[in-house]
Amino acid sequence: MKKTLSIILSILITAVCCSCTTDNNNSSGGTVSSEISESTENSDSKITTITEDVAINSAKELILEAEYLYTLYFRCKADTEEYDYNSLAPDENGFRYAAIKDFNSISAMKEETEKYFTADYCEKNFYKIALNGDVPFFKDEDGVLKINVDAQSAGENTWNLTAIEILSNDGTTAKISVPYTDIYDSRKRAEFTLVLCDDGKVKINEWVLNLAE
């Protein structure tokens, strides 16, 4: 069952990556260092224009958070409470779920996700597959958020945040290019579209992976 789900998960992730070539949406993310969080102009102040500095500093925070959220939603990688796999009761589909430490509810997870991505992006990508797909990756049960441990897979992208290139910028929308190394140690490039939202925050609205460096 676990092997079957891993295959299904790989197909779903591939489908999301491929869809980016048509509607320019995809995802990938990691955890932000305190230094970046404190220095970025995206954190607490209300931004009125995306300058070059705003685009670069925002990207440094957003990309790392994007990598973390991507691996959470699509690779089901999260800190879990200690558990014995065999003691977890399978659900009606035969999948097992364990409590995670990162969030205590799906609503809390969504709230965190929408700090870095537009709501439209989240609905079309993260939520459509991980929350509303045929195989649920997360479940709220009695005030505890649980993750599908049968869907867990390894790997994460490594981003070169010192080589961010601004491709275009009109003050409210900036398109950037960022090199990265994928889980197979292949050097690739991704493009992000950053938008200035009504609340004065810069968020990711589009994401294309697997471009030639």
C-alpha positions as CSV (number, residue, x, y, z in Angstrom):
1,M,0.0,0.0,0.0
2,K,2.8,2.4,0.9
3,K,4.6,1.7,-2.3
4,T,1.4,2.2,-4.3
5,L,0.8,5.6,-2.7
6,S,4.4,6.7,-3.3
7,I,3.9,6.0,-7.0
8,I,0.6,8.0,-6.9
9,L,2.3,10.8,-5.1
10,S,5.1,11.0,-7.6
11,I,2.6,11.2,-10.4
12,L,0.7,14.0,-8.7
13,I,3.9,16.0,-8.1
14,T,4.9,15.5,-11.7
15,A,1.5,16.7,-12.8
16,V,1.7,19.8,-10.7
17,C,5.2,20.6,-12.1
18,C,4.0,20.1,-15.7
19,S,1.0,22.3,-15.2
20,C,3.3,25.2,-14.6
21,T,4.2,25.3,-18.2
22,T,0.6,26.2,-19.1
23,D,-0.7,28.4,-16.2
24,N,2.7,29.2,-14.7
25,N,1.8,27.7,-11.3
26,N,3.8,25.3,-9.2
27,S,5.4,25.1,-5.8
28,S,8.6,24.3,-3.9
29,G,9.9,25.6,-0.5
30,G,12.3,25.3,3.2
31,T,12.6,27.0,6.5
32,V,13.5,30.6,6.9
33,S,16.5,31.7,9.0
34,S,15.9,34.3,11.7
35,E,18.4,36.6,10.0
36,I,16.4,36.7,6.7
37,S,13.1,37.0,8.6
38,E,14.4,40.0,10.6
39,S,16.0,41.8,7.6
40,T,13.5,41.3,4.8
41,E,11.3,44.1,3.9
42,N,8.4,41.7,3.4
43,S,8.0,40.9,7.1
44,D,6.1,43.6,9.0
45,S,6.2,46.9,7.1
46,K,3.6,47.8,4.5
47,I,5.2,47.9,1.1
48,T,3.9,50.4,-1.5
49,T,6.2,49.5,-4.4
50,I,8.2,46.5,-5.3
51,T,11.7,48.0,-5.8
52,E,14.7,45.9,-6.8
53,D,15.7,45.6,-3.1
54,V,12.2,44.6,-2.1
55,A,12.1,41.9,-4.8
56,I,15.4,40.4,-3.8
57,N,14.8,40.5,0.0
58,S,11.2,39.2,-0.3
59,A,12.4,36.4,-2.6
60,K,15.0,35.3,0.0
61,E,12.2,34.8,2.6
62,L,9.5,33.5,0.3
63,I,11.5,30.9,-1.6
64,L,12.7,29.2,1.6
65,E,9.2,29.2,3.0
66,A,7.9,27.9,-0.3
67,E,10.4,25.0,-0.2
68,Y,9.2,24.1,3.3
69,L,5.5,24.2,2.3
70,Y,6.1,22.3,-0.9
71,T,7.7,19.4,1.0
72,L,5.0,19.6,3.6
73,Y,2.0,19.4,1.2
74,F,3.4,17.2,-1.5
75,R,6.1,15.0,0.2
76,C,4.2,14.9,3.6
77,K,7.5,15.8,5.4
78,A,6.7,17.1,8.9
79,D,7.8,16.6,12.4
80,T,5.5,14.0,13.9
81,E,4.9,12.8,17.4
82,E,6.6,9.5,18.1
83,Y,4.6,6.6,16.8
84,D,4.7,2.9,16.1
85,Y,3.6,2.5,12.5
86,N,2.0,-0.9,13.1
87,S,-0.1,0.5,15.9
88,L,-1.6,3.2,13.7
89,A,-5.1,2.1,12.6
90,P,-5.6,2.3,8.8
91,D,-8.5,4.4,7.6
92,E,-11.2,3.2,5.2
93,N,-8.7,3.5,2.3
94,G,-5.9,1.6,4.2
95,F,-3.7,4.6,4.9
96,R,-2.2,5.5,8.3
97,Y,-2.0,8.9,9.9
98,A,0.2,10.3,12.7
99,A,-0.1,13.5,14.6
100,I,2.3,16.3,13.5
101,K,3.9,19.1,15.5
102,D,4.0,21.8,12.9
103,F,0.3,22.7,13.0
104,N,-2.7,21.8,15.1
105,S,-5.3,22.1,12.3
106,I,-5.8,22.4,8.6
107,S,-7.0,26.0,9.1
108,A,-3.8,26.9,10.9
109,M,-1.8,25.4,8.1
110,K,-3.7,27.3,5.5
111,E,-3.3,30.6,7.4
112,E,0.5,30.1,7.4
113,T,0.6,29.1,3.8
114,E,-1.3,32.2,2.7
115,K,1.3,34.4,4.3
116,Y,3.6,33.5,1.4
117,F,1.3,32.5,-1.5
118,T,-1.8,34.2,-2.8
119,A,-5.0,32.5,-1.9
120,D,-5.7,31.8,-5.6
121,Y,-2.4,30.0,-6.0
122,C,-3.0,27.9,-2.8
123,E,-6.4,26.8,-4.0
124,K,-5.2,25.7,-7.4
125,N,-2.1,23.9,-6.2
126,F,-1.6,23.0,-2.5
127,Y,-5.2,22.5,-1.5
128,K,-6.5,20.9,-4.7
129,I,-4.2,18.0,-4.4
130,A,-3.1,17.7,-0.8
131,L,-6.4,18.6,0.9
132,N,-9.1,17.9,-1.6
133,G,-7.6,15.1,-3.7
134,D,-8.6,11.5,-3.9
135,V,-6.0,10.6,-1.3
136,P,-6.1,13.1,1.7
137,F,-2.7,13.9,3.0
138,F,-4.0,15.6,6.1
139,K,-6.8,15.0,8.5
140,D,-8.3,17.0,11.5
141,E,-9.2,14.5,14.2
142,D,-10.4,15.6,17.7
143,G,-8.3,18.8,17.6
144,V,-5.2,17.1,16.3
145,L,-3.8,17.5,12.8
146,K,-2.6,14.2,11.3
147,I,-0.5,13.5,8.3
148,N,-0.6,10.5,5.9
149,V,2.6,8.7,6.8
150,D,2.1,6.3,3.8
151,A,2.5,9.3,1.5
152,Q,5.9,10.5,2.9
153,S,8.8,10.8,0.5
154,A,12.4,12.1,0.8
155,G,14.1,15.0,-0.9
156,E,14.2,18.7,-1.1
157,N,15.5,21.4,-3.5
158,T,18.6,23.5,-2.5
159,W,18.3,27.1,-3.6
160,N,21.1,29.5,-4.5
161,L,19.7,32.7,-3.1
162,T,22.9,34.7,-3.9
163,A,22.1,34.4,-7.6
164,I,18.5,35.8,-7.8
165,E,17.9,37.6,-11.1
166,I,15.1,40.0,-11.7
167,L,13.6,39.4,-15.1
168,S,10.9,42.1,-15.1
169,N,9.4,44.5,-12.6
170,D,6.6,47.1,-12.9
171,G,6.4,48.1,-9.3
172,T,3.5,45.8,-8.4
173,T,4.6,42.5,-10.1
174,A,8.1,41.2,-10.3
175,K,9.3,38.1,-12.1
176,I,12.5,36.6,-10.9
177,S,14.8,33.7,-11.8
178,V,16.5,31.5,-9.2
179,P,19.0,28.6,-9.7
180,Y,18.6,25.5,-7.6
181,T,19.8,21.9,-7.3
182,D,17.0,19.4,-7.3
183,I,16.7,16.1,-5.4
184,Y,18.7,14.3,-8.0
185,D,21.6,16.8,-7.8
186,S,20.7,18.3,-11.1
187,R,21.2,22.0,-11.6
188,K,18.0,23.7,-12.6
189,R,16.3,27.1,-12.6
190,A,12.9,28.3,-11.4
191,E,10.9,31.4,-12.1
192,F,8.7,33.1,-9.5
193,T,6.2,35.8,-10.0
194,L,5.9,38.0,-6.9
195,V,2.9,40.3,-6.5
196,L,2.2,43.2,-4.2
197,C,-1.1,42.5,-2.4
198,D,-3.7,44.9,-1.0
199,D,-2.4,44.3,2.5
200,G,1.1,45.6,1.5
201,K,2.7,42.2,1.5
202,V,4.6,40.6,-1.3
203,K,3.5,37.0,-2.1
204,I,4.2,34.3,-4.7
205,N,1.5,34.1,-7.4
206,E,3.2,31.9,-10.0
207,W,6.0,29.3,-9.9
208,V,7.7,27.4,-12.6
209,L,10.2,24.7,-11.9
210,N,12.6,22.5,-13.9
211,L,13.8,25.2,-16.3
212,A,17.3,24.9,-17.9
213,E,19.9,26.8,-15.9
